[in-house]
Each structure stands twice: as structure tokens, then as C-alpha cells.
């Protein structure tokens, strides 16, 4: 995160007051595959923390009955 000030070009383009504070932040969007893997990983951790023995079928938790 960077904190700077609005210059004249930004002020004209965005209707902001020149010299006011400007915070910029760079972030990265994850792919659908990465998001799915992270959701499954966190769900597995949560099930384990709850003491539930689950198997995963098509990305969904299913109780193991054995």
C-alpha cells in the first residue's frame, strides 16, 4: 500500500481535489481453480477440527460410515 497525493492529471480525470491524499493498493485475483482448491483445503481443515471423518466426493464432504 502506498500513500501519495493526487496530481493535476488525476484530479482532472477523477474529479478529486489536487493535493488530497491518494492511497494505492495492488492486489491479485486468484483463478477459479485456485479458489476451489483453497475452499476445499479450508473445508477439510474445518471438518478435521470438528472431529468429523469425511470423505470428499466431487468436492463435497460426505460422512464416512465405516
Secondary structure, DSSP 8 states (H G I E B T S, - for coil): -EEEE--HHHHHHHT--TTSEEEE-------HHHHHHHHHHHHHHHHHHTT--EEEETTEEEE---
